[in-house]
Amino acid sequence: WQVDFQHEEYLDPTFFAKTRLRALSDRQFFKDYGGSYEDRSSEQVYSFAAVTKNWEANSLFGEARHTVDLRQEDKTTLQSYPVVNFAGVRQQVAGSPLFFSFSSAYGNFYREDGVSGQQADLHPRIALPLRWGFLEMTPEAGARETLYTVQNGHNDSHGRESFDFKTTAAMEMYRIFETGSAAVPKLKHIVRPEISYSYLPDTNQQLIPF
């Protein structure tokens, strides 16, 4: 037997929740009764409950996910109880030509057997868009801090600091065509070649838990 329950709840267009709960009588169910190749070849099945809230410039997403290994009983399968992401799109800093954006995350990860723990990550970024006629150039720099708390018979904490740099050069050319149609009176055709360079320093990650 299989139970597959799905539900979506929209409190408003910017705030909604989604749930999928799945249970199987045994790990062979999809191999015996799967209706598609994708089902029959599945190695995992998962249940989740997720909430999303969007604002004009920020977004919050949280999810709790339980995964079952269909190949064999595996007590090392990683579970997310929960993972939360909060991000902000690029916005201009008041009174300056700079733009600020960020991403952040927190995760609580659990295993019956093996390393469990929490992870917190914060990644703010500053950009300076420049434009000369058709040419655009955007240098961008960010700093990143990631913290880990590990439970594996004893508690341990680690941190990782890093930075990154990216610059993008683009040239945008466009033309607007009159179509003579009342339904679609104009068409805009854009050509935008772009090249970017990213730099991320070599960081010692030997103590970072898997």
N, CA, C and O of each residue as an XYZ file, in Angstrom:
840
protein
N       0.831     -1.191      0.000
C       0.000      0.000      0.000
C       0.870      1.246      0.000
O       2.042      1.204      0.374
N       0.279      2.353     -0.424
C       0.945      3.644     -0.435
C      -0.047      4.724     -0.011
O      -1.212      4.705     -0.407
N       0.429      5.656      0.794
C      -0.344      6.840      1.154
C       0.423      8.053      0.635
O       1.604      8.223      0.936
N      -0.252      8.893     -0.145
C       0.380     10.090     -0.699
C      -0.596     11.249     -0.536
O      -1.579     11.350     -1.270
N      -0.317     12.124      0.432
C      -1.197     13.243      0.751
C      -0.489     14.538      0.390
O       0.646     14.764      0.810
N      -1.156     15.398     -0.394
C      -0.592     16.683     -0.776
C      -1.607     17.788     -0.493
O      -2.808     17.628     -0.710
N      -1.091     18.906     -0.005
C      -1.984     20.021      0.321
C      -1.233     21.335      0.130
O      -0.047     21.430      0.443
N      -1.933     22.350     -0.388
C      -1.399     23.707     -0.509
C      -2.395     24.670      0.117
O      -3.604     24.563     -0.090
N      -1.870     25.604      0.879
C      -2.717     26.586      1.560
C      -2.162     27.982      1.288
O      -1.033     28.289      1.671
N      -2.957     28.826      0.627
C      -2.537     30.184      0.311
C      -3.281     31.157      1.226
O      -4.474     31.405      1.046
N      -2.560     31.705      2.213
C      -3.164     32.683      3.112
C      -3.313     34.024      2.405
O      -4.276     34.751      2.647
N      -2.359     34.356      1.527
C      -2.462     35.457      0.582
C      -1.422     35.176     -0.498
O      -0.651     34.228     -0.348
N      -1.363     35.953     -1.580
C      -0.431     35.624     -2.665
C       1.035     35.594     -2.256
O       1.859     35.015     -2.963
N       1.376     36.214     -1.118
C       2.778     36.263     -0.699
C       3.084     35.327      0.461
O       4.227     35.265      0.914
N       2.090     34.601      0.947
C       2.273     33.766      2.136
C       1.530     32.452      1.921
O       0.301     32.434      1.864
N       2.271     31.357      1.803
C       1.624     30.077      1.516
C       2.414     28.921      2.113
O       3.601     29.045      2.416
N       1.732     27.806      2.273
C       2.325     26.593      2.835
C       2.022     25.420      1.916
O       0.961     25.359      1.294
N       2.969     24.488      1.841
C       2.798     23.279      1.037
C       3.242     22.075      1.859
O       4.229     22.125      2.593
N       2.487     20.999      1.712
C       2.774     19.781      2.471
C       2.637     18.568      1.564
O       1.725     18.492      0.741
N       3.553     17.621      1.726
C       3.404     16.325      1.080
C       3.854     15.258      2.068
O       4.995     15.264      2.528
N       2.956     14.355      2.385
C       3.228     13.267      3.317
C       3.108     11.945      2.567
O       2.079     11.666      1.952
N       4.166     11.131      2.618
C       4.177      9.868      1.877
C       4.596      8.738      2.809
O       5.499      8.886      3.632
N       3.918      7.610      2.659
C       4.254      6.411      3.428
C       4.044      5.195      2.539
O       3.125      5.168      1.720
N       4.901      4.184      2.702
C       4.838      2.960      1.903
C       4.808      1.760      2.833
O       5.343      1.805      3.941
N       4.175      0.684      2.370
C       4.145     -0.537      3.175
C       5.524     -1.154      3.302
O       5.845     -1.740      4.336
N       6.361     -1.029      2.248
C       7.715     -1.585      2.276
C       8.540     -0.944      1.173
O       7.998     -0.237      0.324
N       9.840     -1.184      1.179
C      10.759     -0.546      0.237
C      10.609     -1.071     -1.185
O      11.111     -0.449     -2.121
N       9.935     -2.192     -1.370
C       9.784     -2.783     -2.705
C       8.552     -2.256     -3.443
O       8.314     -2.623     -4.593
N       7.769     -1.395     -2.785
C       6.479     -1.018     -3.358
C       6.626     -0.446     -4.760
O       5.926     -0.892     -5.669
N       7.511      0.524     -4.970
C       7.642      1.152     -6.282
C       8.183      0.178     -7.320
O       7.780      0.228     -8.482
N       9.084     -0.700     -6.920
C       9.600     -1.680     -7.881
C       8.500     -2.627     -8.348
O       8.501     -3.063     -9.500
N       7.566     -2.945     -7.459
C       6.480     -3.874     -7.811
C       5.319     -3.171     -8.506
O       4.713     -3.733     -9.418
N       5.006     -1.948     -8.082
C       3.776     -1.310     -8.548
C       3.982      0.081     -9.140
O       3.003      0.759     -9.455
N       5.223      0.520     -9.299
C       5.472      1.847     -9.834
C       4.879      2.022    -11.217
O       5.043      1.158    -12.077
N       4.189      3.135    -11.441
C       3.527      3.363    -12.720
C       4.418      3.985    -13.772
O       4.009      4.106    -14.927
N       5.636      4.387    -13.403
C       6.548      5.001    -14.362
C       7.965      4.545    -14.054
O       8.255      4.024    -12.977
N       8.841      4.759    -15.037
C      10.255      4.414    -14.814
C      10.822      5.223    -13.657
O      11.618      4.714    -12.868
N      10.410      6.487    -13.557
C      10.908      7.341    -12.475
C      10.558      6.751    -11.112
O      11.394      6.736    -10.208
N       9.317      6.263    -10.961
C       8.918      5.637     -9.690
C       9.721      4.361     -9.436
O      10.240      4.154     -8.339
N       9.817      3.518    -10.450
C      10.475      2.218    -10.256
C      11.962      2.349     -9.959
O      12.551      1.466     -9.335
N      12.573      3.443    -10.401
C      14.002      3.634    -10.165
C      14.283      4.544     -8.974
O      15.438      4.887     -8.721
N      13.251      4.937     -8.244
C      13.445      5.846     -7.114
C      14.316      5.200     -6.043
O      14.143      4.030     -5.701
N      15.252      5.986     -5.524
C      16.113      5.511     -4.444
C      15.687      6.063     -3.093
O      16.086      5.539     -2.053
N      14.874      7.123     -3.102
C      14.411      7.729     -1.863
C      12.960      8.179     -2.010
O      12.483      8.431     -3.116
N      12.282      8.273     -0.896
C      10.965      8.885     -0.857
C      10.957      9.828      0.342
O      11.535      9.516      1.382
N      10.305     10.976      0.200
C      10.390     11.961      1.262
C       9.021     12.581      1.539
O       8.131     12.607      0.689
N       8.897     13.074      2.756
C       7.746     13.870      3.176
C       8.264     15.232      3.609
O       9.371     15.340      4.137
N       7.466     16.276      3.387
C       7.927     17.603      3.773
C       6.739     18.493      4.120
O       5.603     18.251      3.712
N       7.048     19.524      4.884
C       6.114     20.613      5.148
C       6.907     21.899      4.994
O       7.951     22.061      5.627
N       6.424     22.822      4.157
C       7.184     24.023      3.826
C       6.293     25.256      3.927
O       5.095     25.200      3.651
N       6.901     26.366      4.328
C       6.216     27.648      4.426
C       7.054     28.694      3.704
O       8.273     28.735      3.871
N       6.410     29.541      2.902
C       7.091     30.611      2.182
C       6.381     31.932      2.442
O       5.153     32.008      2.397
N       7.167     32.974      2.716
C       6.636     34.315      2.870
C       7.516     35.266      2.061
O       8.730     35.316      2.261
N       6.910     36.009      1.161
C       7.636     36.950      0.315
C       7.219     38.382      0.634
O       6.039     38.670      0.836
N       8.205     39.271      0.674
C       7.968     40.703      0.757
C       8.481     41.347     -0.517
O       8.912     40.645     -1.432
N       8.443     42.652     -0.591
C       8.880     43.339     -1.806
C      10.357     43.077     -2.097
O      10.735     42.907     -3.256
N      11.190     43.042     -1.062
C      12.630     42.884     -1.273
C      13.226     41.682     -0.547
O      14.393     41.357     -0.766
N      12.456     41.015      0.313
C      12.983     39.898      1.096
C      12.100     38.665      0.928
O      10.934     38.758      0.545
N      12.692     37.505      1.227
C      11.955     36.255      1.096
C      12.381     35.302      2.208
O      13.566     35.179      2.518
N      11.396     34.630      2.805
C      11.635     33.663      3.872
C      11.062     32.321      3.453
O       9.909     32.228      3.032
N      11.893     31.266      3.573
C      11.446     29.921      3.219
C      11.919     28.951      4.293
O      13.091     28.953      4.671
N      11.003     28.126      4.780
C      11.347     27.106      5.765
C      10.755     25.769      5.388
O       9.630     25.693      4.895
N      11.521     24.707      5.625
C      11.057     23.375      5.262
C      11.578     22.339      6.249
O      12.753     22.354      6.617
N      10.702     21.446      6.670
C      11.087     20.255      7.416
C      10.885     19.065      6.478
O       9.817     18.907      5.886
N      11.925     18.225      6.347
C      11.879     17.137      5.362
C      12.369     15.840      6.002
O      13.410     15.805      6.657
N      11.586     14.769      5.792
C      11.956     13.437      6.268
C      12.154     12.528      5.062
O      11.274     12.417      4.208
N      13.309     11.882      4.995
C      13.677     11.062      3.839
C      13.824      9.612      4.248
O      14.403      9.304      5.289
N      13.289      8.713      3.412
C      13.425      7.272      3.626
C      14.204      6.678      2.460
O      13.858      6.905      1.300
N      15.251      5.922      2.760
C      16.046      5.248      1.733
C      15.310      3.989      1.290
O      15.001      3.126      2.112
N      15.024      3.881     -0.028
C      14.284      2.729     -0.551
C      15.191      1.556     -0.905
O      14.695      0.461     -1.167
N      16.510      1.758     -0.919
C      17.426      0.674     -1.284
C      17.648     -0.284     -0.127
O      17.703     -1.500     -0.315
N      17.774      0.269      1.065
C      18.025     -0.537      2.252
C      17.766      0.323      3.479
O      17.672      1.547      3.380
N      17.652     -0.320      4.633
C      17.518      0.444      5.866
C      18.834      1.157      6.138
O      19.876      0.517      6.278
N      18.784      2.469      6.213
C      20.001      3.260      6.347
C      19.788      4.312      7.427
O      19.123      5.324      7.210
N      20.369      4.049      8.594
C      20.209      4.973      9.716
C      21.088      6.205      9.581
O      21.024      7.102     10.421
N      21.925      6.267      8.515
C      22.755      7.453      8.292
C      22.085      8.454      7.350
O      22.668      9.494      7.046
N      20.862      8.152      6.882
C      20.157      9.099      6.005
C      19.950     10.423      6.723
O      19.471     10.459      7.857
N      20.318     11.515      6.052
C      20.267     12.839      6.669
C      18.849     13.403      6.607
O      18.217     13.420      5.550
N      18.366     13.861      7.753
C      17.047     14.466      7.852
C      17.190     15.960      8.152
O      18.099     16.369      8.874
N      16.298     16.760      7.599
C      16.314     18.211      7.799
C      15.125     18.596      8.660
O      13.983     18.563      8.202
N      15.393     18.963      9.917
C      14.313     19.261     10.865
C      14.554     20.586     11.596
O      14.932     20.536     12.766
N      14.366     21.753     11.002
C      14.079     22.094      9.610
C      15.295     22.787      8.988
O      16.372     22.833      9.582
N      15.100     23.325      7.782
C      16.037     24.235      7.139
C      15.284     25.532      6.834
O      14.183     25.499      6.284
N      15.883     26.681      7.196
C      15.244     27.984      7.005
C      16.189     28.873      6.212
O      17.370     28.980      6.546
N      15.680     29.509      5.168
C      16.455     30.444      4.349
C      15.782     31.812      4.365
O      14.566     31.917      4.202
N      16.579     32.853      4.560
C      16.077     34.232      4.523
C      17.023     35.027      3.627
O      18.225     35.080      3.888
N      16.489     35.643      2.577
C      17.330     36.325      1.591
C      16.728     37.676      1.232
O      15.518     37.886      1.315
N      17.608     38.580      0.832
C      17.186     39.903      0.383
C      17.761     40.197     -0.982
O      18.959     40.018     -1.202
N      16.929     40.646     -1.903
C      17.395     40.976     -3.243
C      18.168     42.292     -3.204
O      18.115     43.023     -2.216
N      18.874     42.581     -4.271
C      19.731     43.766     -4.330
C      18.893     45.040     -4.205
O      17.947     45.251     -4.963
N      19.261     45.896     -3.223
C      18.590     47.167     -2.999
C      19.635     48.258     -2.848
O      20.732     48.016     -2.343
N      19.286     49.462     -3.289
C      20.222     50.572     -3.193
C      20.319     51.075     -1.758
O      19.311     51.250     -1.073
N      21.555     51.304     -1.321
C      21.783     51.872      0.006
C      21.475     53.363     -0.063
O      22.009     54.078     -0.911
N      20.621     53.818      0.824
C      20.151     55.207      0.779
C      21.315     56.191      0.787
O      22.221     56.100      1.616
N      21.272     57.131     -0.151
C      22.278     58.182     -0.200
C      23.611     57.766     -0.775
O      24.594     58.490     -0.620
N      23.679     56.615     -1.438
C      24.950     56.166     -2.017
C      24.683     55.421     -3.318
O      23.546     55.026     -3.575
N      25.716     55.221     -4.149
C      25.532     54.452     -5.389
C      25.645     52.944     -5.171
O      25.533     52.176     -6.126
N      25.864     52.510     -3.932
C      26.053     51.090     -3.629
C      24.720     50.364     -3.501
O      23.695     50.953     -3.158
N      24.767     49.052     -3.791
C      23.605     48.189     -3.631
C      23.959     47.049     -2.678
O      25.071     46.522     -2.710
N      23.006     46.680     -1.838
C      23.227     45.659     -0.806
C      22.274     44.490     -1.015
O      21.098     44.687     -1.322
N      22.781     43.276     -0.847
C      21.944     42.074     -0.869
C      22.515     41.086      0.135
O      23.646     41.249      0.594
N      21.748     40.072      0.475
C      22.249     39.084      1.432
C      21.483     37.777      1.280
O      20.366     37.742      0.766
N      22.116     36.710      1.742
C      21.442     35.433      1.910
C      21.861     34.867      3.260
O      22.991     35.071      3.702
N      20.957     34.164      3.906
C      21.257     33.554      5.197
C      20.471     32.259      5.313
O      19.429     32.084      4.681
N      20.993     31.352      6.137
C      20.338     30.051      6.270
C      20.651     29.451      7.630
O      21.709     29.692      8.211
N      19.707     28.666      8.120
C      19.915     27.859      9.322
C      19.356     26.468      9.061
O      18.264     26.320      8.512
N      20.112     25.452      9.457
C      19.636     24.092      9.275
C      19.904     23.248     10.509
O      20.977     23.327     11.108
N      18.929     22.448     10.879
C      19.101     21.453     11.936
C      19.039     20.080     11.270
O      17.999     19.694     10.736
N      20.145     19.349     11.301
C      20.261     18.090     10.568
C      20.410     16.929     11.554
O      21.156     17.016     12.529
N      19.683     15.839     11.277
C      19.632     14.726     12.228
C      19.856     13.401     11.510
O      19.350     13.183     10.409
N      20.608     12.534     12.139
C      20.766     11.137     11.709
C      20.567     10.236     12.916
O      20.943     10.588     14.034
N      19.970      9.061     12.681
C      19.898      8.077     13.764
C      21.287      7.584     14.129
O      21.583      7.332     15.298
N      22.145      7.449     13.107
C      23.494      6.943     13.319
C      24.470      7.811     12.525
O      24.372      7.889     11.300
N      25.404      8.460     13.208
C      26.368      9.305     12.508
C      26.300     10.745     12.971
O      25.713     11.056     14.008
N      26.909     11.615     12.189
C      27.041     13.012     12.569
C      25.719     13.753     12.398
O      25.113     13.724     11.327
N      25.282     14.413     13.462
C      24.141     15.318     13.411
C      24.629     16.695     13.814
O      25.764     16.847     14.265
N      23.775     17.706     13.653
C      24.190     19.028     14.091
C      23.419     20.143     13.437
O      22.418     19.919     12.757
N      23.910     21.367     13.657
C      23.284     22.557     13.106
C      24.303     23.335     12.266
O      25.512     23.250     12.478
N      23.770     24.087     11.315
C      24.585     24.946     10.469
C      23.896     26.298     10.349
O      22.688     26.372     10.128
N      24.676     27.366     10.498
C      24.165     28.722     10.294
C      25.093     29.432      9.322
O      26.316     29.340      9.436
N      24.504     30.140      8.367
C      25.293     30.752      7.300
C      24.774     32.152      7.025
O      23.567     32.367      6.921
N      25.700     33.109      6.906
C      25.342     34.492      6.598
C      26.268     34.996      5.502
O      27.487     34.859      5.602
N      25.680     35.590      4.435
C      26.461     35.998      3.264
C      25.951     37.341      2.747
O      25.115     37.363      1.843
N      26.434     38.476      3.302
C      26.065     39.797      2.768
C      26.957     40.168      1.588
O      28.101     39.725      1.493
N      26.404     41.002      0.678
C      27.140     41.395     -0.517
C      26.889     42.878     -0.820
O      25.804     43.409     -0.581
N      27.941     43.528     -1.358
C      27.853     44.929     -1.780
C      28.220     44.994     -3.263
O      29.202     44.387     -3.691
N      27.424     45.735     -4.047
C      27.672     45.867     -5.481
C      27.656     47.343     -5.859
O      27.002     48.165     -5.217
N      28.403     47.655     -6.932
C      28.452     49.022     -7.438
C      28.209     48.991     -8.951
O      29.164     48.906     -9.723
N      26.948     49.059     -9.383
C      26.660     49.064    -10.826
C      27.127     50.369    -11.473
O      26.857     51.461    -10.971
N      27.827     50.233    -12.586
C      28.325     51.385    -13.343
C      27.836     51.271    -14.780
O      27.686     50.168    -15.305
N      27.590     52.403    -15.408
C      27.080     52.376    -16.778
C      27.663     53.540    -17.581
O      27.672     54.686    -17.130
N      28.145     53.218    -18.771
C      28.617     54.202    -19.723
C      27.952     53.909    -21.064
O      28.419     53.046    -21.808
N      26.890     54.605    -21.376
C      26.177     54.364    -22.621
C      25.621     52.947    -22.670
O      24.802     52.565    -21.834
N      26.076     52.159    -23.666
C      25.614     50.779    -23.785
C      26.344     49.820    -22.845
O      25.892     48.691    -22.656
N      27.449     50.238    -22.258
C      28.295     49.346    -21.468
C      27.935     49.416    -19.988
O      27.806     50.493    -19.405
N      27.778     48.228    -19.400
C      27.534     48.114    -17.966
C      28.682     47.336    -17.331
O      29.214     46.398    -17.925
N      29.054     47.734    -16.120
C      30.038     46.977    -15.356
C      29.618     46.980    -13.898
O      29.290     48.027    -13.340
N      29.628     45.782    -13.271
C      29.152     45.665    -11.894
C      30.154     44.873    -11.068
O      30.112     43.643    -11.079
N      31.056     45.544    -10.349
C      31.877     44.832     -9.368
C      31.054     44.550     -8.105
O      30.237     45.368     -7.682
N      31.292     43.377     -7.517
C      30.511     42.953     -6.352
C      31.405     42.156     -5.420
O      32.168     41.300     -5.867
N      31.314     42.434     -4.117
C      32.123     41.744     -3.117
C      31.234     41.271     -1.984
O      30.246     41.919     -1.638
N      31.598     40.130     -1.410
C      30.811     39.582     -0.318
C      31.693     38.965      0.750
O      32.825     38.566      0.477
N      31.177     38.888      1.957
C      31.832     38.207      3.072
C      30.903     37.096      3.550
O      29.681     37.231      3.508
N      31.503     35.992      4.006
C      30.674     34.847      4.382
C      31.167     34.225      5.688
O      32.357     33.970      5.871
N      30.228     33.995      6.571
C      30.517     33.333      7.844
C      29.583     32.127      7.974
O      28.364     32.253      7.859
N      30.183     30.955      8.217
C      29.402     29.730      8.387
C      29.818     29.077      9.695
O      31.006     28.862      9.934
N      28.844     28.760     10.543
C      29.089     28.149     11.842
C      28.468     26.762     11.879
O      27.371     26.547     11.365
N      29.180     25.826     12.493
C      28.722     24.446     12.594
C      28.788     24.002     14.051
O      29.777     24.237     14.746
N      27.715     23.355     14.496
C      27.706     22.676     15.788
C      27.428     21.199     15.518
O      26.422     20.857     14.897
N      28.316     20.331     15.985
C      28.278     18.920     15.608
C      28.029     18.057     16.832
O      28.629     18.264     17.886
N      27.130     17.080     16.679
C      26.929     16.053     17.704
C      27.298     14.694     17.111
O      26.658     14.221     16.172
N      28.336     14.075     17.671
C      28.765     12.752     17.226
C      29.406     12.028     18.407
O      30.590     11.692     18.387
N      28.592     11.799     19.435
C      29.102     11.253     20.677
C      29.551     12.350     21.628
O      29.560     12.155     22.844
N      29.924     13.507     21.079
C      30.268     14.676     21.876
C      29.962     15.908     21.025
O      29.840     15.811     19.804
N      29.840     17.047     21.667
C      29.530     18.287     20.958
C      30.816     18.995     20.549
O      31.789     19.024     21.303
N      30.807     19.555     19.367
C      31.969     20.265     18.852
C      31.480     21.398     17.957
O      30.420     21.284     17.341
N      32.232     22.479     17.879
C      31.854     23.640     17.068
C      33.002     24.036     16.151
O      34.172     23.968     16.527
N      32.645     24.451     14.943
C      33.630     24.911     13.966
C      33.073     26.136     13.251
O      31.861     26.345     13.204
N      33.967     26.933     12.700
C      33.566     28.082     11.921
C      34.385     28.167     10.647
O      35.505     27.660     10.585
N      33.831     28.804      9.641
C      34.534     29.015      8.376
C      34.256     30.432      7.902
O      33.103     30.831      7.739
N      35.324     31.184      7.682
C      35.193     32.547      7.179
C      35.754     32.601      5.759
O      36.753     31.952      5.448
N      35.108     33.373      4.916
C      35.588     33.488      3.548
C      35.076     34.796      2.951
O      34.253     35.487      3.550
N      35.573     35.119      1.772
C      35.073     36.265      1.034
C      35.036     35.894     -0.445
O      35.609     34.883     -0.851
N      34.377     36.695     -1.230
C      34.307     36.430     -2.666
C      34.227     37.755     -3.404
O      33.827     38.779     -2.849
N      34.619     37.706     -4.666
C      34.588     38.894     -5.512
C      34.107     38.484     -6.898
O      34.471     37.427     -7.413
N      33.293     39.332     -7.481
C      32.772     39.059     -8.820
C      32.620     40.377     -9.564
O      32.184     41.377     -8.995
N      32.977     40.367    -10.814
C      32.710     41.537    -11.647
C      32.106     41.077    -12.963
O      32.518     40.067    -13.533
N      31.136     41.824    -13.428
C      30.411     41.483    -14.647
C      30.434     42.668    -15.597
O      30.183     43.803    -15.191
N      30.732     42.406    -16.848
C      30.683     43.432    -17.890
C      29.659     42.994    -18.932
O      29.656     41.842    -19.367
N      28.800     43.912    -19.322
C      27.747     43.584    -20.278
C      27.499     44.773    -21.192
O      27.725     45.927    -20.828
N      27.031     44.454    -22.379
C      26.657     45.493    -23.331
C      25.248     45.182    -23.817
O      24.989     44.105    -24.354
N      24.348     46.127    -23.624
C      22.955     45.901    -23.988
C      22.566     46.818    -25.136
O      22.691     48.040    -25.050
N      22.090     46.201    -26.212
C      21.612     46.946    -27.380
C      20.193     46.498    -27.686
O      19.883     45.308    -27.616
N      19.344     47.437    -28.022
C      17.962     47.057    -28.288
C      17.368     47.953    -29.362
O      17.872     49.035    -29.664
N      16.280     47.457    -29.922
C      15.518     48.234    -30.882
C      14.047     47.894    -30.725
O      13.684     46.737    -30.509
N      13.206     48.908    -30.836
C      11.763     48.719    -30.741
C      11.166     48.782    -32.144
O      11.388     49.740    -32.884
N      10.410     47.750    -32.496
C       9.809     47.643    -33.823
C       8.315     47.926    -33.739
O       7.627     47.418    -32.853
N       7.823     48.729    -34.655
C       6.385     48.953    -34.802
C       5.810     47.794    -35.617
O       6.286     47.506    -36.715
N       4.776     47.127    -35.071
C       4.204     45.961    -35.757
C       2.987     46.311    -36.607
O       2.657     45.577    -37.538
N       2.316     47.419    -36.301
C       1.077     47.733    -37.005
C      -0.113     46.948    -36.507
O      -1.202     47.060    -37.069
N       0.069     46.150    -35.456
C      -1.011     45.344    -34.898
C      -1.595     46.043    -33.679
O      -0.864     46.593    -32.855
N      -2.924     46.016    -33.574
C      -3.561     46.637    -32.417
C      -3.347     45.808    -31.152
O      -3.246     46.352    -30.052
N      -3.279     44.484    -31.321
C      -3.100     43.601    -30.157
C      -1.684     43.715    -29.596
O      -1.503     43.812    -28.382
N      -0.680     43.705    -30.474
C       0.718     43.826    -30.057
C       1.334     44.947    -30.891
O       1.942     44.665    -31.924
N       1.196     46.211    -30.476
C       1.630     47.328    -31.328
C       3.145     47.434    -31.485
O       3.624     47.950    -32.495
N       3.918     46.945    -30.482
C       5.370     47.088    -30.546
C       6.055     45.826    -30.038
O       5.523     45.104    -29.195
N       7.254     45.580    -30.574
C       8.109     44.510    -30.096
C       9.486     45.084    -29.793
O      10.026     45.885    -30.556
N      10.038     44.659    -28.668
C      11.376     45.112    -28.278
C      12.352     43.949    -28.400
O      12.147     42.895    -27.798
N      13.395     44.138    -29.166
C      14.409     43.104    -29.381
C      15.696     43.552    -28.684
O      16.208     44.640    -28.948
N      16.216     42.692    -27.783
C      17.397     43.026    -26.986
C      18.512     42.031    -27.267
O      18.277     40.824    -27.302
N      19.715     42.530    -27.465
C      20.918     41.704    -27.554
C      21.816     42.099    -26.388
O      22.152     43.274    -26.237
N      22.211     41.129    -25.558
C      22.984     41.431    -24.345
C      24.127     40.425    -24.175
O      23.960     39.443    -23.452
N      25.264     40.635    -24.809
C      26.431     39.803    -24.498
C      26.982     40.175    -23.125
O      26.968     41.345    -22.742
N      27.468     39.173    -22.384
C      27.908     39.396    -21.009
C      29.081     38.487    -20.681
O      29.127     37.338    -21.120
N      30.027     39.004    -19.906
C      31.144     38.201    -19.429
C      31.352     38.513    -17.955
O      31.236     39.666    -17.540
N      31.660     37.479    -17.154
C      31.838     37.694    -15.722
C      33.066     36.940    -15.229
O      33.475     35.935    -15.810
N      33.640     37.444    -14.151
C      34.793     36.829    -13.509
C      34.496     36.712    -12.023
O      34.065     37.678    -11.394
N      34.724     35.535    -11.463
C      34.491     35.306    -10.041
C      35.766     34.806     -9.379
O      36.512     34.017     -9.958
N      36.010     35.276     -8.153
C      37.166     34.823     -7.386
C      36.708     34.393     -6.004
O      35.995     35.125     -5.317
N      37.125     33.199     -5.602
C      36.841     32.653     -4.281
C      38.151     32.081     -3.746
O      38.724     31.197     -4.384
N      38.642     32.546     -2.609
C      39.943     32.077     -2.128
C      39.883     30.630     -1.650
O      38.829     30.123     -1.268
N      41.038     29.987     -1.682
C      41.157     28.629     -1.157
C      40.999     28.672      0.354
O      41.734     29.387      1.035
N      40.043     27.911      0.887
C      39.745     27.928      2.321
C      39.906     26.536      2.895
O      39.438     25.558      2.312
N      40.558     26.446      4.022
C      40.744     25.165      4.696
C      39.396     24.665      5.222
O      38.766     25.311      6.059
N      38.970     23.518      4.725
C      37.658     22.977      5.118
C      37.773     21.582      5.709
O      36.798     20.831      5.724
N      38.966     21.225      6.199
C      39.167     19.874      6.733
C      38.325     19.577      7.959
O      37.981     18.422      8.211
N      37.984     20.622      8.736
C      37.203     20.410      9.954
C      35.704     20.545      9.727
O      34.915     20.395     10.660
N      35.309     20.832      8.475
C      33.889     21.030      8.213
C      33.177     19.682      8.157
O      33.604     18.808      7.402
N      32.108     19.479      8.927
C      31.412     18.183      8.947
C      30.653     17.937      7.646
O      30.210     18.872      6.980
N      30.516     16.666      7.304
C      29.770     16.265      6.109
C      28.347     15.923      6.534
O      27.524     15.555      5.697
